[in-house]
Protein backbone atom coordinates (compact mmCIF):
# COMPACT_ATOMS: atom_id res chain seq x y z
CA UNK A 1 0.00 0.00 0.00
CA UNK A 2 1.42 3.33 -1.02
CA UNK A 3 1.86 6.23 1.36
CA UNK A 4 0.31 9.51 0.13
CA UNK A 5 1.87 12.89 0.80
CA UNK A 6 0.61 16.43 0.37
CA UNK A 7 2.39 18.36 -2.38
CA UNK A 8 3.10 21.96 -1.32
CA UNK A 9 4.24 25.17 -2.97
CA UNK A 10 7.11 27.48 -1.92
CA UNK A 11 4.79 28.98 0.76
CA UNK A 12 4.05 25.53 2.24
CA UNK A 13 0.45 25.64 1.01
CA UNK A 14 -1.07 22.34 -0.11
CA UNK A 15 -1.50 22.26 -3.89
CA UNK A 16 -2.04 18.54 -4.44
CA UNK A 17 -1.54 14.98 -3.26
CA UNK A 18 0.68 12.23 -4.63
CA UNK A 19 2.07 8.84 -3.71
CA UNK A 20 5.45 8.87 -2.01
CA UNK A 21 6.94 7.24 -5.11
CA UNK A 22 5.49 9.93 -7.39
CA UNK A 23 6.71 12.72 -5.07
CA UNK A 24 10.27 11.46 -5.52
CA UNK A 25 9.97 10.55 -9.21
CA UNK A 26 8.64 14.02 -10.09
CA UNK A 27 10.53 15.97 -7.38
CA UNK A 28 7.41 17.44 -5.80
CA UNK A 29 7.92 19.72 -2.80
CA UNK A 30 6.59 18.06 0.36
CA UNK A 31 6.75 18.02 4.17
CA UNK A 32 9.06 16.21 6.60
CA UNK A 33 9.20 16.16 10.42
CA UNK A 34 12.07 15.49 12.80
CA UNK A 35 12.06 15.27 16.59
CA UNK A 36 15.25 16.23 18.38
CA UNK A 37 15.42 14.38 21.69
CA UNK A 38 17.67 15.75 24.43
CA UNK A 39 18.52 14.51 27.91
CA UNK A 40 19.42 16.59 30.99
CA UNK A 41 23.12 16.62 29.96
CA UNK A 42 22.12 18.37 26.70
CA UNK A 43 23.04 15.27 24.72
CA UNK A 44 21.09 14.62 21.52
CA UNK A 45 19.64 11.22 20.74
CA UNK A 46 20.45 9.83 17.31
CA UNK A 47 19.16 6.71 15.63
CA UNK A 48 21.25 4.41 13.51
CA UNK A 49 19.04 3.52 10.58
CA UNK A 50 18.67 -0.16 9.77
CA UNK A 51 20.31 -1.67 6.71
CA UNK A 52 16.77 -2.54 5.59
CA UNK A 53 15.67 1.07 4.84
CA UNK A 54 15.78 2.15 1.19
CA UNK A 55 17.29 5.61 1.75
CA UNK A 56 20.48 6.14 3.77
CA UNK A 57 20.78 2.69 5.39
CA UNK A 58 23.31 2.51 8.25
CA UNK A 59 23.34 6.33 8.54
CA UNK A 60 22.87 8.30 11.75
CA UNK A 61 19.65 10.31 11.75
CA UNK A 62 17.52 12.25 14.19
CA UNK A 63 15.96 9.98 16.79
CA UNK A 64 12.59 10.50 15.11
CA UNK A 65 11.81 11.58 11.58
CA UNK A 66 9.63 10.92 8.61
CA UNK A 67 7.14 12.12 6.03
CA UNK A 68 4.04 14.09 6.88
CA UNK A 69 1.28 11.99 5.36
CA UNK A 70 -1.54 13.57 3.37
CA UNK A 71 -4.04 15.22 5.71
CA UNK A 72 -1.73 15.20 8.73
CA UNK A 73 -0.42 18.27 10.51
CA UNK A 74 3.31 18.48 11.23
CA UNK A 75 2.65 17.79 14.91
CA UNK A 76 0.42 14.77 14.20
CA UNK A 77 3.13 13.31 11.99
CA UNK A 78 5.80 13.94 14.62
CA UNK A 79 3.74 12.22 17.31
CA UNK A 80 3.02 9.25 15.01
CA UNK A 81 6.69 8.88 14.06
CA UNK A 82 7.72 9.22 17.74
CA UNK A 83 5.42 6.36 18.69
CA UNK A 84 6.68 4.21 15.79
CA UNK A 85 10.40 4.82 16.27
CA UNK A 86 10.80 5.30 20.02
CA UNK A 87 7.80 3.28 21.17
CA UNK A 88 6.26 5.90 23.43
CA UNK A 89 4.66 9.34 23.43
CA UNK A 90 6.29 12.55 24.63
CA UNK A 91 5.47 16.23 24.81
CA UNK A 92 6.79 18.09 21.79
CA UNK A 93 7.91 21.70 21.56
CA UNK A 94 8.26 23.46 18.21
CA UNK A 95 11.94 23.99 17.36
CA UNK A 96 12.28 25.19 13.74
CA UNK A 97 10.82 25.28 10.27
CA UNK A 98 13.30 25.25 7.40
CA UNK A 99 13.13 25.02 3.63
CA UNK A 100 15.49 22.28 2.47
CA UNK A 101 16.99 21.99 -0.98
CA UNK A 102 19.50 19.35 -2.00
CA UNK A 103 20.75 18.39 -5.46
CA UNK A 104 19.69 14.75 -5.08
CA UNK A 105 16.31 15.22 -3.42
CA UNK A 106 13.03 17.06 -3.97
CA UNK A 107 12.59 20.35 -2.12
CA UNK A 108 10.89 20.00 1.24
CA UNK A 109 9.85 21.81 4.36
CA UNK A 110 11.41 20.35 7.48
CA UNK A 111 9.68 21.08 10.76
CA UNK A 112 11.63 20.04 13.83
CA UNK A 113 10.30 19.59 17.33
CA UNK A 114 12.23 18.97 20.50
CA UNK A 115 11.51 16.60 23.33
CA UNK A 116 13.27 15.64 26.54
CA UNK A 117 13.82 12.08 27.76
CA UNK A 118 16.45 10.61 30.05
CA UNK A 119 16.47 7.10 28.67
CA UNK A 120 15.62 5.51 25.37
CA UNK A 121 14.47 2.00 24.73
CA UNK A 122 14.50 1.20 21.05
CA UNK A 123 11.04 0.27 19.93
CA UNK A 124 10.36 -2.75 17.79
CA UNK A 125 10.54 -0.55 14.68
CA UNK A 126 12.51 -2.54 12.07
CA UNK A 127 13.89 0.69 10.54
CA UNK A 128 15.79 1.62 13.73
CA UNK A 129 18.90 -0.32 14.66
CA UNK A 130 20.07 1.75 17.65
CA UNK A 131 19.08 4.85 19.64
CA UNK A 132 22.00 6.54 21.43
CA UNK A 133 22.61 9.90 23.19
CA UNK A 134 25.68 11.87 22.07
CA UNK A 135 27.20 15.19 23.11
CA UNK A 136 27.57 17.78 20.38
CA UNK A 137 31.34 17.35 20.65
CA UNK A 138 30.96 13.62 19.99
CA UNK A 139 28.65 14.32 17.04
CA UNK A 140 31.15 16.80 15.60
CA UNK A 141 33.93 14.20 15.95
CA UNK A 142 31.75 11.55 14.27
CA UNK A 143 31.18 13.88 11.31
CA UNK A 144 34.91 14.67 11.08
CA UNK A 145 35.73 10.92 11.15
CA UNK A 146 33.47 10.44 8.16
CA UNK A 147 30.67 8.51 9.82
CA UNK A 148 27.56 8.43 7.67
CA UNK A 149 24.87 10.99 8.53
CA UNK A 150 21.46 11.44 6.93
CA UNK A 151 21.63 14.67 4.87
CA UNK A 152 18.64 16.23 6.64
CA UNK A 153 20.30 15.66 10.03
CA UNK A 154 23.53 17.24 8.76
CA UNK A 155 21.51 20.21 7.51
CA UNK A 156 19.81 20.67 10.91
CA UNK A 157 23.06 20.23 12.84
CA UNK A 158 24.98 22.74 10.72
CA UNK A 159 22.17 25.28 10.69
CA UNK A 160 21.21 25.15 14.37
CA UNK A 161 23.99 23.56 16.44
CA UNK A 162 27.45 23.34 14.89
CA UNK A 163 27.92 26.83 13.45
PyMOL CGO cylinders between C-alpha atoms (Angstrom):
from pymol import cmd
from pymol.cgo import CYLINDER

trace = [
    CYLINDER, 0.00, 0.00, 0.00, 1.42, 3.33, -1.02, 0.3, 1, 1, 1, 1, 1, 1,
    CYLINDER, 1.42, 3.33, -1.02, 1.86, 6.23, 1.36, 0.3, 1, 1, 1, 1, 1, 1,
    CYLINDER, 1.86, 6.23, 1.36, 0.31, 9.51, 0.13, 0.3, 1, 1, 1, 1, 1, 1,
    CYLINDER, 0.31, 9.51, 0.13, 1.87, 12.89, 0.80, 0.3, 1, 1, 1, 1, 1, 1,
    CYLINDER, 1.87, 12.89, 0.80, 0.61, 16.43, 0.37, 0.3, 1, 1, 1, 1, 1, 1,
    CYLINDER, 0.61, 16.43, 0.37, 2.39, 18.36, -2.38, 0.3, 1, 1, 1, 1, 1, 1,
    CYLINDER, 2.39, 18.36, -2.38, 3.10, 21.96, -1.32, 0.3, 1, 1, 1, 1, 1, 1,
    CYLINDER, 3.10, 21.96, -1.32, 4.24, 25.17, -2.97, 0.3, 1, 1, 1, 1, 1, 1,
    CYLINDER, 4.24, 25.17, -2.97, 7.11, 27.48, -1.92, 0.3, 1, 1, 1, 1, 1, 1,
    CYLINDER, 7.11, 27.48, -1.92, 4.79, 28.98, 0.76, 0.3, 1, 1, 1, 1, 1, 1,
    CYLINDER, 4.79, 28.98, 0.76, 4.05, 25.53, 2.24, 0.3, 1, 1, 1, 1, 1, 1,
    CYLINDER, 4.05, 25.53, 2.24, 0.45, 25.64, 1.01, 0.3, 1, 1, 1, 1, 1, 1,
    CYLINDER, 0.45, 25.64, 1.01, -1.07, 22.34, -0.11, 0.3, 1, 1, 1, 1, 1, 1,
    CYLINDER, -1.07, 22.34, -0.11, -1.50, 22.26, -3.89, 0.3, 1, 1, 1, 1, 1, 1,
    CYLINDER, -1.50, 22.26, -3.89, -2.04, 18.54, -4.44, 0.3, 1, 1, 1, 1, 1, 1,
    CYLINDER, -2.04, 18.54, -4.44, -1.54, 14.98, -3.26, 0.3, 1, 1, 1, 1, 1, 1,
    CYLINDER, -1.54, 14.98, -3.26, 0.68, 12.23, -4.63, 0.3, 1, 1, 1, 1, 1, 1,
    CYLINDER, 0.68, 12.23, -4.63, 2.07, 8.84, -3.71, 0.3, 1, 1, 1, 1, 1, 1,
    CYLINDER, 2.07, 8.84, -3.71, 5.45, 8.87, -2.01, 0.3, 1, 1, 1, 1, 1, 1,
    CYLINDER, 5.45, 8.87, -2.01, 6.94, 7.24, -5.11, 0.3, 1, 1, 1, 1, 1, 1,
    CYLINDER, 6.94, 7.24, -5.11, 5.49, 9.93, -7.39, 0.3, 1, 1, 1, 1, 1, 1,
    CYLINDER, 5.49, 9.93, -7.39, 6.71, 12.72, -5.07, 0.3, 1, 1, 1, 1, 1, 1,
    CYLINDER, 6.71, 12.72, -5.07, 10.27, 11.46, -5.52, 0.3, 1, 1, 1, 1, 1, 1,
    CYLINDER, 10.27, 11.46, -5.52, 9.97, 10.55, -9.21, 0.3, 1, 1, 1, 1, 1, 1,
    CYLINDER, 9.97, 10.55, -9.21, 8.64, 14.02, -10.09, 0.3, 1, 1, 1, 1, 1, 1,
    CYLINDER, 8.64, 14.02, -10.09, 10.53, 15.97, -7.38, 0.3, 1, 1, 1, 1, 1, 1,
    CYLINDER, 10.53, 15.97, -7.38, 7.41, 17.44, -5.80, 0.3, 1, 1, 1, 1, 1, 1,
    CYLINDER, 7.41, 17.44, -5.80, 7.92, 19.72, -2.80, 0.3, 1, 1, 1, 1, 1, 1,
    CYLINDER, 7.92, 19.72, -2.80, 6.59, 18.06, 0.36, 0.3, 1, 1, 1, 1, 1, 1,
    CYLINDER, 6.59, 18.06, 0.36, 6.75, 18.02, 4.17, 0.3, 1, 1, 1, 1, 1, 1,
    CYLINDER, 6.75, 18.02, 4.17, 9.06, 16.21, 6.60, 0.3, 1, 1, 1, 1, 1, 1,
    CYLINDER, 9.06, 16.21, 6.60, 9.20, 16.16, 10.42, 0.3, 1, 1, 1, 1, 1, 1,
    CYLINDER, 9.20, 16.16, 10.42, 12.07, 15.49, 12.80, 0.3, 1, 1, 1, 1, 1, 1,
    CYLINDER, 12.07, 15.49, 12.80, 12.06, 15.27, 16.59, 0.3, 1, 1, 1, 1, 1, 1,
    CYLINDER, 12.06, 15.27, 16.59, 15.25, 16.23, 18.38, 0.3, 1, 1, 1, 1, 1, 1,
    CYLINDER, 15.25, 16.23, 18.38, 15.42, 14.38, 21.69, 0.3, 1, 1, 1, 1, 1, 1,
    CYLINDER, 15.42, 14.38, 21.69, 17.67, 15.75, 24.43, 0.3, 1, 1, 1, 1, 1, 1,
    CYLINDER, 17.67, 15.75, 24.43, 18.52, 14.51, 27.91, 0.3, 1, 1, 1, 1, 1, 1,
    CYLINDER, 18.52, 14.51, 27.91, 19.42, 16.59, 30.99, 0.3, 1, 1, 1, 1, 1, 1,
    CYLINDER, 19.42, 16.59, 30.99, 23.12, 16.62, 29.96, 0.3, 1, 1, 1, 1, 1, 1,
    CYLINDER, 23.12, 16.62, 29.96, 22.12, 18.37, 26.70, 0.3, 1, 1, 1, 1, 1, 1,
    CYLINDER, 22.12, 18.37, 26.70, 23.04, 15.27, 24.72, 0.3, 1, 1, 1, 1, 1, 1,
    CYLINDER, 23.04, 15.27, 24.72, 21.09, 14.62, 21.52, 0.3, 1, 1, 1, 1, 1, 1,
    CYLINDER, 21.09, 14.62, 21.52, 19.64, 11.22, 20.74, 0.3, 1, 1, 1, 1, 1, 1,
    CYLINDER, 19.64, 11.22, 20.74, 20.45, 9.83, 17.31, 0.3, 1, 1, 1, 1, 1, 1,
    CYLINDER, 20.45, 9.83, 17.31, 19.16, 6.71, 15.63, 0.3, 1, 1, 1, 1, 1, 1,
    CYLINDER, 19.16, 6.71, 15.63, 21.25, 4.41, 13.51, 0.3, 1, 1, 1, 1, 1, 1,
    CYLINDER, 21.25, 4.41, 13.51, 19.04, 3.52, 10.58, 0.3, 1, 1, 1, 1, 1, 1,
    CYLINDER, 19.04, 3.52, 10.58, 18.67, -0.16, 9.77, 0.3, 1, 1, 1, 1, 1, 1,
    CYLINDER, 18.67, -0.16, 9.77, 20.31, -1.67, 6.71, 0.3, 1, 1, 1, 1, 1, 1,
    CYLINDER, 20.31, -1.67, 6.71, 16.77, -2.54, 5.59, 0.3, 1, 1, 1, 1, 1, 1,
    CYLINDER, 16.77, -2.54, 5.59, 15.67, 1.07, 4.84, 0.3, 1, 1, 1, 1, 1, 1,
    CYLINDER, 15.67, 1.07, 4.84, 15.78, 2.15, 1.19, 0.3, 1, 1, 1, 1, 1, 1,
    CYLINDER, 15.78, 2.15, 1.19, 17.29, 5.61, 1.75, 0.3, 1, 1, 1, 1, 1, 1,
    CYLINDER, 17.29, 5.61, 1.75, 20.48, 6.14, 3.77, 0.3, 1, 1, 1, 1, 1, 1,
    CYLINDER, 20.48, 6.14, 3.77, 20.78, 2.69, 5.39, 0.3, 1, 1, 1, 1, 1, 1,
    CYLINDER, 20.78, 2.69, 5.39, 23.31, 2.51, 8.25, 0.3, 1, 1, 1, 1, 1, 1,
    CYLINDER, 23.31, 2.51, 8.25, 23.34, 6.33, 8.54, 0.3, 1, 1, 1, 1, 1, 1,
    CYLINDER, 23.34, 6.33, 8.54, 22.87, 8.30, 11.75, 0.3, 1, 1, 1, 1, 1, 1,
    CYLINDER, 22.87, 8.30, 11.75, 19.65, 10.31, 11.75, 0.3, 1, 1, 1, 1, 1, 1,
    CYLINDER, 19.65, 10.31, 11.75, 17.52, 12.25, 14.19, 0.3, 1, 1, 1, 1, 1, 1,
    CYLINDER, 17.52, 12.25, 14.19, 15.96, 9.98, 16.79, 0.3, 1, 1, 1, 1, 1, 1,
    CYLINDER, 15.96, 9.98, 16.79, 12.59, 10.50, 15.11, 0.3, 1, 1, 1, 1, 1, 1,
    CYLINDER, 12.59, 10.50, 15.11, 11.81, 11.58, 11.58, 0.3, 1, 1, 1, 1, 1, 1,
    CYLINDER, 11.81, 11.58, 11.58, 9.63, 10.92, 8.61, 0.3, 1, 1, 1, 1, 1, 1,
    CYLINDER, 9.63, 10.92, 8.61, 7.14, 12.12, 6.03, 0.3, 1, 1, 1, 1, 1, 1,
    CYLINDER, 7.14, 12.12, 6.03, 4.04, 14.09, 6.88, 0.3, 1, 1, 1, 1, 1, 1,
    CYLINDER, 4.04, 14.09, 6.88, 1.28, 11.99, 5.36, 0.3, 1, 1, 1, 1, 1, 1,
    CYLINDER, 1.28, 11.99, 5.36, -1.54, 13.57, 3.37, 0.3, 1, 1, 1, 1, 1, 1,
    CYLINDER, -1.54, 13.57, 3.37, -4.04, 15.22, 5.71, 0.3, 1, 1, 1, 1, 1, 1,
    CYLINDER, -4.04, 15.22, 5.71, -1.73, 15.20, 8.73, 0.3, 1, 1, 1, 1, 1, 1,
    CYLINDER, -1.73, 15.20, 8.73, -0.42, 18.27, 10.51, 0.3, 1, 1, 1, 1, 1, 1,
    CYLINDER, -0.42, 18.27, 10.51, 3.31, 18.48, 11.23, 0.3, 1, 1, 1, 1, 1, 1,
    CYLINDER, 3.31, 18.48, 11.23, 2.65, 17.79, 14.91, 0.3, 1, 1, 1, 1, 1, 1,
    CYLINDER, 2.65, 17.79, 14.91, 0.42, 14.77, 14.20, 0.3, 1, 1, 1, 1, 1, 1,
    CYLINDER, 0.42, 14.77, 14.20, 3.13, 13.31, 11.99, 0.3, 1, 1, 1, 1, 1, 1,
    CYLINDER, 3.13, 13.31, 11.99, 5.80, 13.94, 14.62, 0.3, 1, 1, 1, 1, 1, 1,
    CYLINDER, 5.80, 13.94, 14.62, 3.74, 12.22, 17.31, 0.3, 1, 1, 1, 1, 1, 1,
    CYLINDER, 3.74, 12.22, 17.31, 3.02, 9.25, 15.01, 0.3, 1, 1, 1, 1, 1, 1,
    CYLINDER, 3.02, 9.25, 15.01, 6.69, 8.88, 14.06, 0.3, 1, 1, 1, 1, 1, 1,
    CYLINDER, 6.69, 8.88, 14.06, 7.72, 9.22, 17.74, 0.3, 1, 1, 1, 1, 1, 1,
    CYLINDER, 7.72, 9.22, 17.74, 5.42, 6.36, 18.69, 0.3, 1, 1, 1, 1, 1, 1,
    CYLINDER, 5.42, 6.36, 18.69, 6.68, 4.21, 15.79, 0.3, 1, 1, 1, 1, 1, 1,
    CYLINDER, 6.68, 4.21, 15.79, 10.40, 4.82, 16.27, 0.3, 1, 1, 1, 1, 1, 1,
    CYLINDER, 10.40, 4.82, 16.27, 10.80, 5.30, 20.02, 0.3, 1, 1, 1, 1, 1, 1,
    CYLINDER, 10.80, 5.30, 20.02, 7.80, 3.28, 21.17, 0.3, 1, 1, 1, 1, 1, 1,
    CYLINDER, 7.80, 3.28, 21.17, 6.26, 5.90, 23.43, 0.3, 1, 1, 1, 1, 1, 1,
    CYLINDER, 6.26, 5.90, 23.43, 4.66, 9.34, 23.43, 0.3, 1, 1, 1, 1, 1, 1,
    CYLINDER, 4.66, 9.34, 23.43, 6.29, 12.55, 24.63, 0.3, 1, 1, 1, 1, 1, 1,
    CYLINDER, 6.29, 12.55, 24.63, 5.47, 16.23, 24.81, 0.3, 1, 1, 1, 1, 1, 1,
    CYLINDER, 5.47, 16.23, 24.81, 6.79, 18.09, 21.79, 0.3, 1, 1, 1, 1, 1, 1,
    CYLINDER, 6.79, 18.09, 21.79, 7.91, 21.70, 21.56, 0.3, 1, 1, 1, 1, 1, 1,
    CYLINDER, 7.91, 21.70, 21.56, 8.26, 23.46, 18.21, 0.3, 1, 1, 1, 1, 1, 1,
    CYLINDER, 8.26, 23.46, 18.21, 11.94, 23.99, 17.36, 0.3, 1, 1, 1, 1, 1, 1,
    CYLINDER, 11.94, 23.99, 17.36, 12.28, 25.19, 13.74, 0.3, 1, 1, 1, 1, 1, 1,
    CYLINDER, 12.28, 25.19, 13.74, 10.82, 25.28, 10.27, 0.3, 1, 1, 1, 1, 1, 1,
    CYLINDER, 10.82, 25.28, 10.27, 13.30, 25.25, 7.40, 0.3, 1, 1, 1, 1, 1, 1,
    CYLINDER, 13.30, 25.25, 7.40, 13.13, 25.02, 3.63, 0.3, 1, 1, 1, 1, 1, 1,
    CYLINDER, 13.13, 25.02, 3.63, 15.49, 22.28, 2.47, 0.3, 1, 1, 1, 1, 1, 1,
    CYLINDER, 15.49, 22.28, 2.47, 16.99, 21.99, -0.98, 0.3, 1, 1, 1, 1, 1, 1,
    CYLINDER, 16.99, 21.99, -0.98, 19.50, 19.35, -2.00, 0.3, 1, 1, 1, 1, 1, 1,
    CYLINDER, 19.50, 19.35, -2.00, 20.75, 18.39, -5.46, 0.3, 1, 1, 1, 1, 1, 1,
    CYLINDER, 20.75, 18.39, -5.46, 19.69, 14.75, -5.08, 0.3, 1, 1, 1, 1, 1, 1,
    CYLINDER, 19.69, 14.75, -5.08, 16.31, 15.22, -3.42, 0.3, 1, 1, 1, 1, 1, 1,
    CYLINDER, 16.31, 15.22, -3.42, 13.03, 17.06, -3.97, 0.3, 1, 1, 1, 1, 1, 1,
    CYLINDER, 13.03, 17.06, -3.97, 12.59, 20.35, -2.12, 0.3, 1, 1, 1, 1, 1, 1,
    CYLINDER, 12.59, 20.35, -2.12, 10.89, 20.00, 1.24, 0.3, 1, 1, 1, 1, 1, 1,
    CYLINDER, 10.89, 20.00, 1.24, 9.85, 21.81, 4.36, 0.3, 1, 1, 1, 1, 1, 1,
    CYLINDER, 9.85, 21.81, 4.36, 11.41, 20.35, 7.48, 0.3, 1, 1, 1, 1, 1, 1,
    CYLINDER, 11.41, 20.35, 7.48, 9.68, 21.08, 10.76, 0.3, 1, 1, 1, 1, 1, 1,
    CYLINDER, 9.68, 21.08, 10.76, 11.63, 20.04, 13.83, 0.3, 1, 1, 1, 1, 1, 1,
    CYLINDER, 11.63, 20.04, 13.83, 10.30, 19.59, 17.33, 0.3, 1, 1, 1, 1, 1, 1,
    CYLINDER, 10.30, 19.59, 17.33, 12.23, 18.97, 20.50, 0.3, 1, 1, 1, 1, 1, 1,
    CYLINDER, 12.23, 18.97, 20.50, 11.51, 16.60, 23.33, 0.3, 1, 1, 1, 1, 1, 1,
    CYLINDER, 11.51, 16.60, 23.33, 13.27, 15.64, 26.54, 0.3, 1, 1, 1, 1, 1, 1,
    CYLINDER, 13.27, 15.64, 26.54, 13.82, 12.08, 27.76, 0.3, 1, 1, 1, 1, 1, 1,
    CYLINDER, 13.82, 12.08, 27.76, 16.45, 10.61, 30.05, 0.3, 1, 1, 1, 1, 1, 1,
    CYLINDER, 16.45, 10.61, 30.05, 16.47, 7.10, 28.67, 0.3, 1, 1, 1, 1, 1, 1,
    CYLINDER, 16.47, 7.10, 28.67, 15.62, 5.51, 25.37, 0.3, 1, 1, 1, 1, 1, 1,
    CYLINDER, 15.62, 5.51, 25.37, 14.47, 2.00, 24.73, 0.3, 1, 1, 1, 1, 1, 1,
    CYLINDER, 14.47, 2.00, 24.73, 14.50, 1.20, 21.05, 0.3, 1, 1, 1, 1, 1, 1,
    CYLINDER, 14.50, 1.20, 21.05, 11.04, 0.27, 19.93, 0.3, 1, 1, 1, 1, 1, 1,
    CYLINDER, 11.04, 0.27, 19.93, 10.36, -2.75, 17.79, 0.3, 1, 1, 1, 1, 1, 1,
    CYLINDER, 10.36, -2.75, 17.79, 10.54, -0.55, 14.68, 0.3, 1, 1, 1, 1, 1, 1,
    CYLINDER, 10.54, -0.55, 14.68, 12.51, -2.54, 12.07, 0.3, 1, 1, 1, 1, 1, 1,
    CYLINDER, 12.51, -2.54, 12.07, 13.89, 0.69, 10.54, 0.3, 1, 1, 1, 1, 1, 1,
    CYLINDER, 13.89, 0.69, 10.54, 15.79, 1.62, 13.73, 0.3, 1, 1, 1, 1, 1, 1,
    CYLINDER, 15.79, 1.62, 13.73, 18.90, -0.32, 14.66, 0.3, 1, 1, 1, 1, 1, 1,
    CYLINDER, 18.90, -0.32, 14.66, 20.07, 1.75, 17.65, 0.3, 1, 1, 1, 1, 1, 1,
    CYLINDER, 20.07, 1.75, 17.65, 19.08, 4.85, 19.64, 0.3, 1, 1, 1, 1, 1, 1,
    CYLINDER, 19.08, 4.85, 19.64, 22.00, 6.54, 21.43, 0.3, 1, 1, 1, 1, 1, 1,
    CYLINDER, 22.00, 6.54, 21.43, 22.61, 9.90, 23.19, 0.3, 1, 1, 1, 1, 1, 1,
    CYLINDER, 22.61, 9.90, 23.19, 25.68, 11.87, 22.07, 0.3, 1, 1, 1, 1, 1, 1,
    CYLINDER, 25.68, 11.87, 22.07, 27.20, 15.19, 23.11, 0.3, 1, 1, 1, 1, 1, 1,
    CYLINDER, 27.20, 15.19, 23.11, 27.57, 17.78, 20.38, 0.3, 1, 1, 1, 1, 1, 1,
    CYLINDER, 27.57, 17.78, 20.38, 31.34, 17.35, 20.65, 0.3, 1, 1, 1, 1, 1, 1,
    CYLINDER, 31.34, 17.35, 20.65, 30.96, 13.62, 19.99, 0.3, 1, 1, 1, 1, 1, 1,
    CYLINDER, 30.96, 13.62, 19.99, 28.65, 14.32, 17.04, 0.3, 1, 1, 1, 1, 1, 1,
    CYLINDER, 28.65, 14.32, 17.04, 31.15, 16.80, 15.60, 0.3, 1, 1, 1, 1, 1, 1,
    CYLINDER, 31.15, 16.80, 15.60, 33.93, 14.20, 15.95, 0.3, 1, 1, 1, 1, 1, 1,
    CYLINDER, 33.93, 14.20, 15.95, 31.75, 11.55, 14.27, 0.3, 1, 1, 1, 1, 1, 1,
    CYLINDER, 31.75, 11.55, 14.27, 31.18, 13.88, 11.31, 0.3, 1, 1, 1, 1, 1, 1,
    CYLINDER, 31.18, 13.88, 11.31, 34.91, 14.67, 11.08, 0.3, 1, 1, 1, 1, 1, 1,
    CYLINDER, 34.91, 14.67, 11.08, 35.73, 10.92, 11.15, 0.3, 1, 1, 1, 1, 1, 1,
    CYLINDER, 35.73, 10.92, 11.15, 33.47, 10.44, 8.16, 0.3, 1, 1, 1, 1, 1, 1,
    CYLINDER, 33.47, 10.44, 8.16, 30.67, 8.51, 9.82, 0.3, 1, 1, 1, 1, 1, 1,
    CYLINDER, 30.67, 8.51, 9.82, 27.56, 8.43, 7.67, 0.3, 1, 1, 1, 1, 1, 1,
    CYLINDER, 27.56, 8.43, 7.67, 24.87, 10.99, 8.53, 0.3, 1, 1, 1, 1, 1, 1,
    CYLINDER, 24.87, 10.99, 8.53, 21.46, 11.44, 6.93, 0.3, 1, 1, 1, 1, 1, 1,
    CYLINDER, 21.46, 11.44, 6.93, 21.63, 14.67, 4.87, 0.3, 1, 1, 1, 1, 1, 1,
    CYLINDER, 21.63, 14.67, 4.87, 18.64, 16.23, 6.64, 0.3, 1, 1, 1, 1, 1, 1,
    CYLINDER, 18.64, 16.23, 6.64, 20.30, 15.66, 10.03, 0.3, 1, 1, 1, 1, 1, 1,
    CYLINDER, 20.30, 15.66, 10.03, 23.53, 17.24, 8.76, 0.3, 1, 1, 1, 1, 1, 1,
    CYLINDER, 23.53, 17.24, 8.76, 21.51, 20.21, 7.51, 0.3, 1, 1, 1, 1, 1, 1,
    CYLINDER, 21.51, 20.21, 7.51, 19.81, 20.67, 10.91, 0.3, 1, 1, 1, 1, 1, 1,
    CYLINDER, 19.81, 20.67, 10.91, 23.06, 20.23, 12.84, 0.3, 1, 1, 1, 1, 1, 1,
    CYLINDER, 23.06, 20.23, 12.84, 24.98, 22.74, 10.72, 0.3, 1, 1, 1, 1, 1, 1,
    CYLINDER, 24.98, 22.74, 10.72, 22.17, 25.28, 10.69, 0.3, 1, 1, 1, 1, 1, 1,
    CYLINDER, 22.17, 25.28, 10.69, 21.21, 25.15, 14.37, 0.3, 1, 1, 1, 1, 1, 1,
    CYLINDER, 21.21, 25.15, 14.37, 23.99, 23.56, 16.44, 0.3, 1, 1, 1, 1, 1, 1,
    CYLINDER, 23.99, 23.56, 16.44, 27.45, 23.34, 14.89, 0.3, 1, 1, 1, 1, 1, 1,
    CYLINDER, 27.45, 23.34, 14.89, 27.92, 26.83, 13.45, 0.3, 1, 1, 1, 1, 1, 1,
]
cmd.load_cgo(trace, "trace")
